[in-house]
Amino acid sequence: MARRVGIFDTLGYYEYDDADALANRLTSPVEEILLSFSLKVDVQAPAYVVEPPEKGTAATMMTSRLKKARYRYRSFNPTEDSRLSAVDAIRQVAASAGVLVMLEQEQTKDWAAVHNLRALFVAGLADGMGKPLLILCPDGYDAPLDVRDEVKLYRHPDDITEHVAALVLELTDHLQQVEPPIGKVATSLQLLSFGDPTAENEMTTLGTYYMQTDQFGRALRGEVNQVVGRKGSGKTALFLQLRDRLRADKRNVMVDLKPEGYQLIKLKEDLLSYLTEGTRQHLITAFWEYLLLLEVAYKVLEKDRIIHKHNHELYEYYIDLEATYKVENFSVEGDFSERLLMLSNRIATEYRARFGDETNTKLTADDVTSLIYSHDLRSLREKLSNYLHTKQAVWILFDNLDKGWNTGGVDEIDAIVLRCLVDAGRKIERDMTKRDHIFHCIIFIRNDVYELLMKSSADYGKDMRAVLDWTDADMLREMLRLRLVSGIEDIATDVSFEQVWRDICISHYRGEESAAYMIERSLMRPRNLLKIFAHSKGFASNLSHTKIEESDIEKGLRAYSQDLLIELDHELNDVFPEVPNLLYSFLDAPSEVSAAQLREIILVGGAPDDKVDNVLSYLLYYGVIGLLTDGGVQYIFDVNYDSKMLNLRATRQGENARYVINPAFWPALGIATV
């Protein structure tokens, strides 16, 4: 459990080789090393939230109420980061004016114990630093004694509204206090800020060091309708930068949609699983089209709520659209996640009232219309079109669709949901283009899942996609350089990577250039490189080193390897749920294995005989293993992410093929070098 939590092995520690070394360490004088960190509050995103691995109604209400109070927040999100680094938690709490955590029933959720440990650690930090703190707890939960008097109970999610409202007042008071001084630090390394591996936590700073790639330029010009990439490749960063760039022009209508996931899972469970495939496609396409139109209408009404009163060109169009949008039995309260949840609940409730629990239900067009629409859709589309003639362009950016997938993996309904969202976006684009509007809908999706779900679609290959696959190590160096330069005062922005790096980190590690060593173990994903560097820097800072030393890199790689093992195992489970915990099958394996040995490992891991070749292909696709060739080891990013090349070369080698487990996994899996 300690490894799953992440706190205990990321704070800083000394190592020993034998009993004598341990005895010497225990009997030596204990050197007092105070952790140094900045006390400066992030006034642009002043709240910090520890989110549970599975977000239900209560967790959604907690974050949506915070958004409603117009406070941005940073968060620990287990779907993005499998483990909570102690160093990161300390930094995040220190930069906060308010902290929100939620305890969960350990008897009903297998992940609750790990989550509660993280939540209580963060709560303890907040209490020790004197930060306003809210600990939410379901009524009936036996909270630990040391926080029992501090927790706020809720019976219904609406109770959370009052608790968050009280915290917001304390948060505001804390922000109005005289800003505390930055804590004294011993080294410039401890002062260094280079952003956050999770893009959602650096919304306010990302623009200062974001590297504008060709994919960003194509999306900005409206040349793509999908941005696809693996986890950690920079999809959310591109989403945030594209959103901020476009909405800086007040003539644009920017609709950024990021569902929490719980709402879509609930819709699947309460409704979609009861329908025939044809009915599902009809209903989901209608659902998405309706939802996207509603969100565009909501955005323009919110955007011009004050302006229309003083602009005669907008006034009449605004009043007409508002009257059409605000209808009886339709709530416009809350954020997008709440509106999506209310719409999903209404549709599911009406379906149950009419059709009960019958399976393979077929719905007519009239049934779909009456179930989904609370508005006169034709009138809403017409009034919205009239209003949009006063705007320059409309952009819909849709992210987080993968948050709606069950832990058991992606299923047939997920494929339909994605295809129907793509179809609905195209349909609205075509309709609005015919009405002389500039209209773009871009969906952000994981590349591996997109290929899995869409390869059987008749439209596969027709979409204009921007693919965020990193193949050039120099680009990752530049990404890191931009962040390092932004965090160092009085330094030229065009300084080379080598000049910056030599002041921060030792030049070589185990005979290899240290930056290259980290990049080679990042699986060519920016987030992974930032995690390796963050862990290494954290250990160096906690031990008051003036630069990152060899021992810091070793500990950092070990902590990162454990993160990567958990995260990629979950990632593989999304697309291959038949073999859970697949990566753990490689525990204590040699670093280089033959084709026969690899198949044996996969079989021992629980893969059916007829699925072994498929599993092997997935391991190559994700970069878990590489193929040994005459020119050295080739991983997926060495062949421009074309898995067919690796599979063909492996087929040619037959039983003589040899595979190498990616060194990034060696520390966590105890891989033995051959």
C-alpha positions, 0 to 999 in steps of 0.5 A: 500500500505504501508504494501505491500511496506514493508519499513515503518513498518520495520525501527523501531518504538515505540508503544502506547496503548491509547491517553494518551500514545501517548500524552506522547510520542509526548511531551517527548524529542525526543531521537536522535538514529542514525542508525548504519551500516557497510560502508564496500563495498562488493567487490565480489558482488559490485552492488545492483539491485531493480528488478521489480515483472515482468521482461520484456526485459528491466529488463532482459537487465539491469541485463544481461549487468551487468553480461556481465561486469563481476560484480556480484550483489545482488538484491531485487527480489519480487518473492523471497521477497514480501516486502522490509525491510528498514533495509535490503535496507540500509545494501545492499546499504551501501555495494554497489559500484553501485546501479541500479533501474528501474521505471515502468509505473504506468498506465499499471501495477498494481504493478508499484506504489509499485515497484517505491516506493521501487526503489525511496527509494533505489535511495535516499539511494544511493544518500545520501551515495554517491554511483554511481546510475543508474535510468532507465526509459522508454521514455515518463514516467513522472518521479517524479520531485526530480529525473527527472534530474537524470533518464536515458531514454530508447526507446529500450532495447539496449539503456540500454546497454549504460547506464549500461556501463556508470554506470560500469565505475563509479562503477569501479572508486568507487571500486578503491577508498580507502576503507572507514572505518567501521562505528562506532557502538554502540553494537556488535549486530549491527556488527553481520552479519549472511548472507541473507535470499535470497541465491542469495544475499550471493553467495560469503559468503554462503560457510563459513556457509552452512550446508551440508545436506544428500540431498547435498551429494546425489546431489554431488555424482550424485545420483539424477536428481531432487532437490525438495522443497518448497519456502525457503527450501534451493534449491537455496542455494544447487544449489549454493554450488553444482555449486561452489564445482563442478566447483572448479575441472577444469576438470569438465564442469559446466553449471548452467542455471537460466532463468529469466522467461520472456523468457518462458512466451513469448514462451508460449504466442507467440507459444505454446498456438497455438499447439495441445498437442502432437505437444507441447510435441514434440516441447518442448522436442526438444527445451530443448534438443537443448538448453541444448546441445547448452549451454554445447557447449557454456560453453566448448568453453568459458571455454577453449577459451585461454587454447586450444591455448596452449594445442595440445590435445584440439586444433583440437577438439576445432576448430571443435566444434567452427566451428560447433557451430558458424553458420550463423544467430545464436548469441552467445552474452549475458548471458543465459537469452538473448540467451534463449530469442533470440532463443524463439523469432526466433522460434516464429517469424518463426512459425508466418511467416509459420502458422499465428494465427491458433490454434490447429496446428499440426506440422510434425517432419520436421516442428519441425526440421526446426523451432527449429534447426539452427545447424546440430544437429547430427554434433553438438552432435558428435563434442561435444562428441569428445571434452568432452572426454578431460573432467572429467564430465559434470553437468547441473544444471537448476533452476528458472523454476517457474519464467516462470509461469504466475501470474494466476497460473500454467496451462497445458502448464507449466506441459508439459514444466516441463515434457519435460525438465525432458525428455530432460535431461534424453535423453541427459544423456542416449546418453552421457553415451552411449558415455562413458561420465559422464553426470548429469542433475539436475533440481531444482523445487518447491515440491508442483508444482512438485507433482501437475504437475507430479503426472499424469505422467507415470514416476512419482515416477521413478525420483531420487529426493532429497527432501528438507523438514525440520522436525527437529527443531534442524537442523534449530538451527544448520543452524542458529548457523553456520551463527551466529558463522561465523559473530562473531569474536574470537569465537570457531566454535564448540560453542553451540547454547545456548552459542551464542544465550544468548549473542544475544537474550533474552532467553524466549519470552512469557514464551517460549524459544525464539529460539523455538518460532521463529522456530515454526512460520517459517513453518520449512523453513530456509528462514522464520527463517532467516527473523524472526531473521533479522526483530527482529535484525533490530528493536533491532539494530535501537533502539541501544539495546545490545541484541534482547529484547521482544519488538523487537521480537514482532515487528519482528514477526509482520513484518515477518507475513505480509511478510509471508501472501503475499508470501504464498498467491502468492504461493497458487495462483500458484497451486490454482488460482481459489481462489485468495487472499485465506488467506485473508479470515481468516482475524479476524477469531478465532485461532481455528475453527470447520470443519463447520466454516472452510468450511464457511471461504473457501466459503466466500473466493470465493471457488466453493462448489465442491472445498472446500475439495480441498482447505482445503487439500491445507491449510493443505499441506502448513501448514496454518492450523493444525489439533487438535488431542489428542496429540496436534496440528499437522501441515504438518511438524509434519507428515513428510509432508505426507498430507494423514495422516492429511486428513485421521485423519480429515476424521475420526473426521468428523464434530467434527474435529477442526483446528488451524490457524498457529500462524505465520499468527496471527499478520497479519490477526488479529487472535483472540485467543480462 
